[in-house]
């Protein structure tokens, strides 16, 4: 297995693929996400079933410029 260089890694901390990829993949599979808590530097997001009734997981990480662009002031995937 090849070790990735630091500069090749996703800018987010938390999930290995980065929060944007996790959220995009969750949406593509039919799930919904909702911002649970946020500060200027950190964000926690709940991952919900396709009907939004049950939280299946949670991810958190730094509020990077990439993540901020993806969110575009949305608080959920249904906004």
PyMOL commands that set and color helices and strands:
alter all, ss='L'
color gray80, all
select helices_A, chain A and resi 6-8+19-28+65-71
alter helices_A, ss='H'
color red, helices_A
select strands_A, chain A and resi 32-38+42-48+55-62
alter strands_A, ss='S'
color yellow, strands_A
deselect
rebuild
show_as cartoon
